[in-house]
């Protein structure tokens, strides 16, 4: 991982005080403390690999922390940025449709809905373009639906 040389951490004694104090207070998450230790370790001339090995973290964690530190400053490097992730496919409208399907009579020839049958039924252009049976299971579990009992609900089959 030779690209880490592009991002070098050079701290004066005064600048080292902030991450050191951050670590000493013990009031921060372990993730933030690890990031402070990464910055200190790299400022002492250790490579990404050496820092990763000594702190038992992934080299990319070290690289990304150093990159954030150099590009955006210490506060951003320690706090990180929110992980926006993928927008949720299942909104309230889709959840309601999911529950309505699970509570309706199962298709002819079936004693109950399966997660896959519910997922397949949800895939309509107005609602959602795709949804997995596992997503259905998780949302129905949250809704505490009565899956698989009697003539309504869904089974895990």
Steps between C-alpha positions, in 0.01 A plus 500: 500500500742764378229767456516587871816705440277763340348566841759570767412602852734762640402626845672753721514433873204734549297320231573161661337622818148481354499129403693408816243679716225339293638155586562578869150627579344157444167661414510423131401199297762237434479581129595863566780401737642263238493783246690727742757226554534457124572870456758496779665184372529631146629835623788310660603372157342153503362364175138401448596134536697554820220707649234250394698210646569675831139616544350181355292681239473473123755692292216672316372631834838658558522634146148646507553662841826659389341615175209661689745662741713651223208609282251617764679549831513322836137544604369341183757220521404415858125539467482358152213568273152358504460186297218583264483150360238400253162668526237272645287321245230421750311807613175520694291439190691183412490381863125545506466305175724228642288462812178510298626221276618292799160540669298420189393156388789311342493418128302198391689178558695639800415479866695817585716770347875441473745786531594456134135511387451827692820644351390402151155653552658830615701546181288744309623822339297720735631338819851361464715365217646212704489367853647183650319245710742583784392866489139387521583276795678781688218749450229252591696403808516868600127530442449194723274347243330170568688313229394152406214457745152416388393607154685831497859601542813365346724203557876495483491234223 
